[in-house]
Amino acid sequence: MKSAFLKITSALAAVCLFASIITLGGCSKYVSKYKAVAFVHTNTAKTASMSFSDFEGTMVFNLKCGSDGGKIKYTATLEEGDIKVYYDCDGVKTPLFGIGTGGETFSVGGQLKNGRVYLIVETDGKCRNGKLNFEIV
């Protein structure tokens, strides 16, 4: 009786663990991994933003473009550090812009296709007091 109970419990635990890994890991080839202080971020289908006191690592946003020929409208400010931003809408990680210490930028860029768009924000070390905003247009 105990043996059957242990087998069933072990099987259920394995199924739950597998389901958790799939759910948490998702199917994205890009993964957010960072250390941050006073970090706020949002992500909707068409917009994404992040602001922070301290940030180090990678943040990935998942947006959607409704038609071929879309663009990414962006603004960014950074007090200290270096950030590179990339996008991927067709399986290729493509540079969008970079910003360094004391930088401020606003523009429209990218060549988007209909479908999922990943925005990948990567730092080179610790960054301080930054704000980035993105919108699919």
Secondary structure, 3 states (H helix, E strand, C coil): CHHHHHHHHHHHHHHHHHHHHHHHHCCCCCCCEEEEECCEEEECCCEEEEEEEEEEEEEEEEEEECCCCEEEEEEEEEEECEEEEEEECCCCCEEEEEEECCEEEEEEEEEECCEEEEEEEEECCCEEEEEEEEEEC
